[in-house]
Amino acid sequence: MDDRTAITADTLELLHLNQQALRAGLEELSLWIAQRGSTYVHDNMLSILHTLDTNAEAIASGIESLRSTDMRPE
């Protein structure tokens, strides 16, 4: 893996970790909101969380692809 690819993969991984942390915080807020009876807001948050999960999977796949370029024979 060249330096630019490694830097890209490392940067994406940090963004991915931030996204996971934000997702966890939003999930906590969503549960807190649901416990207080606002099911409409909770349902909207679940939709947002689903989008974050979908995008996180794509980001993880991209990171894995970048990192695997180092293992390809030349």
Secondary structure as GFF3:
##gff-version 3
##sequence-region A 1 74
A	DSSP	alpha_helix	3	35	.	.	.	ID=ss1
A	DSSP	alpha_helix	39	68	.	.	.	ID=ss2
A	DSSP	three_ten_helix	69	71	.	.	.	ID=ss3
###
